[in-house]
Amino acid sequence: MKKFKVGILGATGMVGQNYIRLLENHPWFDIVYVAASTNSAGVTYSESVKNRWQMTTSIPSKAASLIVEDVADVTKASKKCDFVFSAFEINDKQLVKEMEEKYASAGIPVISNASANRQTEDVPMLIPEINSDHLKMIKTQQKNHNWDKGFIVVKPNCSLQSYITPIYALEKAGYPIKKIIITTLQAVSGAGYPGVPSLDIIDNVVPFIGGEEEKTEEEPLKILGSVKDGKFIKNKEIKISATCTRVPVSDGHLATVNILFKDKKPTKEEIIKVWTNFKSLPQELNLPFAPINPIIYKNEENRPQPKKDRENDKGMAVTIGRLRDCNIFDYKFIALSHNTVRGAAGGGILNAELLVKMGYIK
């Protein structure tokens, strides 16, 4: 298979670094282009991230020698890239939105990790195991903007990755859920680098992360919704209440989840069976970054734990444990996902693989 030529926008940040690391030996994708702000451009990638490389492995040699380009130079990217990953980590959402649209208008598909376009009316917010059918909105998006080959697809926030697939699996199995209460315990890597000051997080829990609770409550409604007449119809059946906290863990977002079923209540044994047997389109297509088992259930009473379970199935699986009765709702459980792999770069790579396999990227 001829490899696709890939660019990474925001390549010097934490998400961009993870893309560099995870794509080193990818069978389909070859990094040929890295871009960042003007301040970082004009030098080799290794020079640009000198003293800022946060991965536990060395910078891949090929990526290290690439010259960092100015992310605003869309024309140069269009000559080299079949598509790009957007790993922007700046707070100006309008600027990110405009930049991603410029790339799409230049004929470059954009697979984004940024939040700027997650609630855009014609942009699919994709988890391949859940809502691959939302990709049909790409044609509507291209028509709306008069784009030919370019488009934008985003992945959701990392805070909801640990629980939304188990919820979807139960809904798909015929057990719709009415209410969810979630408390997330989110790793410091989710704040990027330099991220949370050490004096704030060591020996501490920070009970607030700006914007996370809103994303955790709102984004699943679009993902679990439908597409009708060229528009996204949000799921109005599920109500979610979230509290998001930052904890002194390097990687791995943990969530405590309480669920109330709409009508039919399965047994614990039935729930575990649904989770254990769950497979979806990425597994059927045998995509390189797809976990063999999207949901792993641990029977030990003290699991999952970030340190022990975040790397399960390439860091792309959701690991669940402690399913038990709830005195107020029906059940409660603990769920874990790797926030910088499944919740960030790895999730973006899986999205790109599905887009290739479905013929949207050529």
C-alpha positions as CSV (number, residue, x, y, z in Angstrom):
1,M,0.0,0.0,0.0
2,K,1.3,3.4,-0.9
3,K,1.6,5.5,2.2
4,F,-0.4,8.7,2.5
5,K,1.7,11.9,3.0
6,V,0.7,13.5,6.3
7,G,1.1,16.9,7.9
8,I,0.8,17.8,11.6
9,L,-0.4,21.3,12.5
10,G,0.7,22.4,16.0
11,A,3.4,19.7,15.8
12,T,5.5,21.1,18.7
13,G,2.8,20.8,21.4
14,M,2.0,17.8,23.5
15,V,-0.6,16.5,21.2
16,G,1.6,17.1,18.2
17,Q,4.5,15.3,19.9
18,N,2.2,12.3,20.5
19,Y,1.4,12.2,16.8
20,I,5.1,12.2,16.0
21,R,5.7,9.4,18.4
22,L,2.7,7.2,17.4
23,L,3.0,7.6,13.7
24,E,6.7,6.6,13.6
25,N,6.1,3.1,12.1
26,H,2.5,3.5,10.9
27,P,1.7,1.2,7.9
28,W,-0.4,3.7,6.1
29,F,0.8,7.2,7.0
30,D,4.1,8.9,6.5
31,I,4.8,12.3,8.2
32,V,6.2,14.7,5.6
33,Y,5.2,18.0,7.0
34,V,5.3,19.6,10.4
35,A,4.0,23.1,11.1
36,A,3.7,25.4,14.1
37,S,3.6,29.1,15.0
38,T,5.9,31.6,13.3
39,N,8.0,31.6,16.5
40,S,8.8,27.9,16.1
41,A,9.2,27.8,12.3
42,G,12.3,27.8,10.3
43,V,14.4,25.2,12.2
44,T,14.4,21.5,12.3
45,Y,11.8,19.7,14.4
46,S,14.4,18.5,16.9
47,E,15.7,22.0,17.4
48,S,12.2,23.4,17.7
49,V,11.3,21.0,20.6
50,K,14.7,21.1,22.2
51,N,14.2,20.9,26.0
52,R,10.5,20.6,25.4
53,W,10.2,17.0,24.1
54,Q,7.9,15.3,26.7
55,M,7.6,11.8,25.3
56,T,9.4,8.9,27.0
57,T,10.9,7.8,23.6
58,S,13.4,9.6,21.5
59,I,12.3,11.9,18.6
60,P,12.0,9.7,15.5
61,S,14.9,10.4,13.3
62,K,12.9,11.2,10.2
63,A,10.7,13.7,12.0
64,A,13.6,15.2,13.8
65,S,15.2,16.4,10.5
66,L,12.0,17.9,9.1
67,I,11.9,21.7,8.9
68,V,9.1,23.2,10.9
69,E,7.0,25.3,8.6
70,D,4.8,28.3,9.4
71,V,1.3,26.9,10.0
72,A,-0.2,29.9,8.2
73,D,1.5,28.8,4.9
74,V,-1.4,26.7,3.7
75,T,-0.2,26.7,0.1
76,K,3.1,25.0,1.0
77,A,1.1,22.3,2.9
78,S,-1.2,21.7,0.0
79,K,1.7,20.8,-2.2
80,K,3.0,18.2,0.2
81,C,0.2,16.7,2.2
82,D,-2.7,14.3,1.4
83,F,-4.3,15.4,4.7
84,V,-3.3,17.0,8.0
85,F,-3.8,16.3,11.7
86,S,-4.8,19.5,13.6
87,A,-3.1,19.5,17.0
88,F,-3.6,23.1,17.9
89,E,-3.4,23.9,21.6
90,I,-4.1,27.6,21.6
91,N,-7.0,29.3,23.5
92,D,-8.2,31.4,20.5
93,K,-10.9,29.1,19.2
94,Q,-11.9,31.4,16.4
95,L,-8.4,31.5,15.1
96,V,-8.2,27.7,15.1
97,K,-11.5,27.5,13.4
98,E,-10.5,29.9,10.7
99,M,-7.1,28.1,10.2
100,E,-8.7,24.6,9.9
101,E,-11.2,26.1,7.3
102,K,-8.4,27.5,5.3
103,Y,-6.8,24.1,5.0
104,A,-10.0,22.5,4.1
105,S,-10.8,25.2,1.5
106,A,-7.3,24.4,0.0
107,G,-8.4,20.8,-0.7
108,I,-6.8,19.3,2.4
109,P,-8.8,17.0,4.7
110,V,-8.4,18.1,8.3
111,I,-8.6,15.5,11.1
112,S,-8.7,17.7,14.2
113,N,-8.1,17.3,17.9
114,A,-9.0,20.9,18.7
115,S,-12.3,21.9,20.2
116,A,-13.0,24.8,17.9
117,N,-15.2,22.9,15.4
118,R,-16.8,20.3,17.7
119,Q,-20.1,22.0,17.8
120,T,-20.0,23.4,14.2
121,E,-23.3,22.4,12.6
122,D,-21.9,20.4,9.7
123,V,-18.7,19.0,11.2
124,P,-18.8,15.3,12.4
125,M,-17.5,14.7,15.9
126,L,-16.3,11.2,15.5
127,I,-15.6,8.1,17.7
128,P,-15.4,5.4,15.0
129,E,-16.9,2.7,17.2
130,I,-20.0,4.8,17.8
131,N,-21.0,7.2,15.0
132,S,-19.2,6.3,11.8
133,D,-22.5,7.0,10.0
134,H,-22.0,10.7,10.9
135,L,-19.4,10.8,8.2
136,K,-22.1,11.3,5.6
137,M,-22.3,14.9,6.8
138,I,-19.0,15.5,5.0
139,K,-20.7,15.9,1.7
140,T,-23.1,18.4,3.2
141,Q,-20.2,20.3,4.7
142,Q,-18.4,20.4,1.4
143,K,-21.5,21.6,-0.3
144,N,-22.1,24.3,2.3
145,H,-18.6,25.7,1.9
146,N,-18.1,24.9,-1.8
147,W,-15.1,22.7,-1.0
148,D,-14.0,20.0,-3.4
149,K,-11.6,17.6,-1.6
150,G,-11.2,19.3,1.7
151,F,-13.3,18.8,4.9
152,I,-13.0,18.9,8.7
153,V,-13.7,16.0,11.1
154,V,-13.0,16.4,14.8
155,K,-12.6,14.0,17.7
156,P,-14.3,14.8,21.0
157,N,-12.8,15.9,24.3
158,C,-10.7,13.4,26.2
159,S,-12.8,13.7,29.4
160,L,-15.6,11.7,27.9
161,Q,-13.6,8.9,26.2
162,S,-13.6,6.6,29.2
163,Y,-17.4,6.3,29.6
164,I,-19.1,7.0,26.3
165,T,-18.2,3.8,24.5
166,P,-19.6,1.6,27.4
167,I,-22.7,3.7,27.4
168,Y,-23.2,3.3,23.7
169,A,-22.6,-0.4,23.9
170,L,-25.5,-0.7,26.4
171,E,-27.7,1.5,24.2
172,K,-27.0,-0.5,21.1
173,A,-27.7,-3.8,23.0
174,G,-31.2,-2.4,23.8
175,Y,-30.7,-0.9,27.2
176,P,-31.2,2.9,26.8
177,I,-29.9,5.1,29.6
178,K,-31.8,8.0,31.0
179,K,-29.4,9.7,33.4
180,I,-25.7,9.7,34.1
181,I,-23.7,11.3,36.9
182,I,-19.9,11.4,36.2
183,T,-16.9,12.5,38.2
184,T,-13.7,12.5,36.2
185,L,-10.2,12.3,37.7
186,Q,-8.1,13.7,34.9
187,A,-4.3,13.3,34.4
188,V,-2.0,16.4,34.3
189,S,-0.9,15.6,30.8
190,G,-4.4,16.6,29.7
191,A,-3.4,20.2,30.4
192,G,-0.5,20.1,28.0
193,Y,3.0,21.4,28.8
194,P,4.0,23.2,31.0
195,G,0.4,22.6,32.1
196,V,-0.5,22.6,35.8
197,P,2.1,24.2,38.1
198,S,3.7,21.6,40.4
199,L,2.8,23.4,43.6
200,D,-0.9,23.3,42.5
201,I,-1.0,19.5,41.8
202,I,1.5,17.8,44.1
203,D,-0.2,16.4,47.2
204,N,-3.5,17.9,45.9
205,V,-6.6,17.5,43.8
206,V,-7.9,20.5,41.8
207,P,-11.7,20.4,41.7
208,F,-12.1,22.5,38.6
209,I,-10.9,22.3,34.9
210,G,-12.2,25.2,32.8
211,G,-14.7,24.1,30.2
212,E,-14.4,20.4,30.8
213,E,-17.7,19.9,32.6
214,E,-19.6,21.6,29.8
215,K,-17.8,19.5,27.1
216,T,-18.4,16.3,29.1
217,E,-22.1,17.0,29.4
218,E,-22.7,18.4,25.9
219,E,-20.5,16.6,23.4
220,P,-22.0,13.1,24.0
221,L,-25.4,14.4,22.9
222,K,-24.0,15.1,19.4
223,I,-22.1,11.9,19.2
224,L,-25.0,9.8,20.4
225,G,-27.4,11.7,18.1
226,S,-28.4,11.1,14.5
227,V,-28.2,12.8,11.1
228,K,-31.4,13.8,9.4
229,D,-31.9,15.9,6.3
230,G,-28.3,17.1,6.3
231,K,-28.4,18.2,10.0
232,F,-27.2,16.7,13.3
233,I,-30.1,15.9,15.7
234,K,-28.8,15.7,19.3
235,N,-29.8,13.0,21.6
236,K,-32.4,14.4,23.9
237,E,-33.1,11.2,25.9
238,I,-29.9,11.2,28.0
239,K,-29.2,13.7,30.8
240,I,-25.6,14.0,32.0
241,S,-24.2,15.7,35.1
242,A,-20.4,16.0,35.3
243,T,-17.8,17.1,37.8
244,C,-14.3,17.3,36.4
245,T,-11.1,17.3,38.6
246,R,-7.4,17.3,38.0
247,V,-5.3,14.7,39.9
248,P,-1.6,14.1,40.3
249,V,-1.4,11.3,37.6
250,S,0.8,11.6,34.5
251,D,-1.5,9.8,32.0
252,G,-5.0,8.2,32.1
253,H,-8.3,9.8,32.8
254,L,-10.4,7.9,35.3
255,A,-14.2,8.4,35.7
256,T,-16.7,7.3,38.3
257,V,-20.0,6.7,36.6
258,N,-23.5,6.3,37.9
259,I,-26.2,5.2,35.5
260,L,-30.0,5.1,35.5
261,F,-31.7,3.1,32.7
262,K,-34.7,4.4,30.9
263,D,-36.9,1.4,31.3
264,K,-35.4,-2.1,31.0
265,K,-32.7,-2.8,33.5
266,P,-30.1,-5.5,32.7
267,T,-28.4,-7.7,35.3
268,K,-24.7,-7.0,36.1
269,E,-23.9,-10.2,34.2
270,E,-25.7,-9.0,31.1
271,I,-23.9,-5.7,31.3
272,I,-20.5,-7.3,31.5
273,K,-21.3,-9.6,28.6
274,V,-22.4,-6.6,26.5
275,W,-19.2,-4.8,27.2
276,T,-16.9,-7.8,26.7
277,N,-18.5,-8.8,23.4
278,F,-18.7,-5.3,22.0
279,K,-17.1,-4.9,18.6
280,S,-17.8,-2.2,15.9
281,L,-16.7,-1.0,12.5
282,P,-13.0,-0.4,13.3
283,Q,-12.6,-4.0,14.5
284,E,-14.5,-5.3,11.5
285,L,-12.2,-3.3,9.2
286,N,-9.1,-4.3,11.2
287,L,-7.8,-0.8,11.3
288,P,-4.2,-0.6,12.5
289,F,-5.0,1.6,15.6
290,A,-8.3,-0.1,16.4
291,P,-8.2,-2.0,19.7
292,I,-9.0,-5.6,19.4
293,N,-11.3,-5.3,22.4
294,P,-12.7,-1.7,22.6
295,I,-13.9,-2.4,26.2
296,I,-12.0,-4.5,28.7
297,Y,-13.6,-5.5,32.0
298,K,-11.4,-6.1,35.0
299,N,-12.8,-8.4,37.8
300,E,-10.3,-7.3,40.4
301,E,-12.0,-5.0,43.0
302,N,-9.2,-2.4,42.8
303,R,-9.1,-2.0,39.0
304,P,-8.8,-0.2,36.7
305,Q,-5.9,2.0,37.7
306,P,-4.2,4.5,35.5
307,K,-0.7,3.2,36.1
308,K,-1.6,-0.4,35.4
309,D,-4.3,-0.2,32.8
310,R,-3.9,2.9,30.6
311,E,-1.8,1.1,28.0
312,N,-4.3,-1.7,27.5
313,D,-4.6,-2.6,23.8
314,K,-2.1,0.0,22.5
315,G,-3.6,2.6,24.9
316,M,-6.8,2.5,22.7
317,A,-9.1,0.4,24.9
318,V,-11.5,1.6,27.6
319,T,-11.0,-0.4,30.8
320,I,-13.8,-0.8,33.2
321,G,-14.2,-2.3,36.7
322,R,-16.2,-2.2,39.9
323,L,-19.6,-2.6,38.4
324,R,-22.0,-2.6,41.3
325,D,-25.5,-1.6,42.5
326,C,-26.2,2.0,43.2
327,N,-28.4,3.1,46.0
328,I,-29.8,6.1,44.0
329,F,-29.4,5.1,40.4
330,D,-29.3,1.5,39.0
331,Y,-25.5,0.9,38.8
332,K,-22.1,2.5,39.2
333,F,-18.7,1.6,37.8
334,I,-15.2,2.9,37.2
335,A,-13.8,3.6,33.7
336,L,-10.4,4.5,32.4
337,S,-9.0,5.6,29.1
338,H,-5.6,6.9,28.0
339,N,-6.1,10.6,27.5
340,T,-3.1,11.3,25.3
341,V,-3.5,8.2,23.1
342,R,-7.2,7.2,22.8
343,G,-8.3,10.7,24.0
344,A,-5.9,12.6,21.7
345,A,-3.5,11.6,19.0
346,G,-4.4,7.9,18.9
347,G,-8.0,8.7,18.5
348,G,-7.2,11.1,15.7
349,I,-5.1,8.5,13.9
350,L,-8.0,6.0,14.2
351,N,-10.4,8.6,12.7
352,A,-8.0,9.1,9.8
353,E,-7.7,5.3,9.2
354,L,-11.5,5.1,9.0
355,L,-11.7,8.0,6.6
356,V,-9.2,6.3,4.4
357,K,-10.9,3.0,4.5
358,M,-14.3,4.6,3.8
359,G,-12.9,6.4,0.8
360,Y,-13.1,10.0,2.1
361,I,-9.3,10.4,2.0
362,K,-7.7,9.4,-1.3
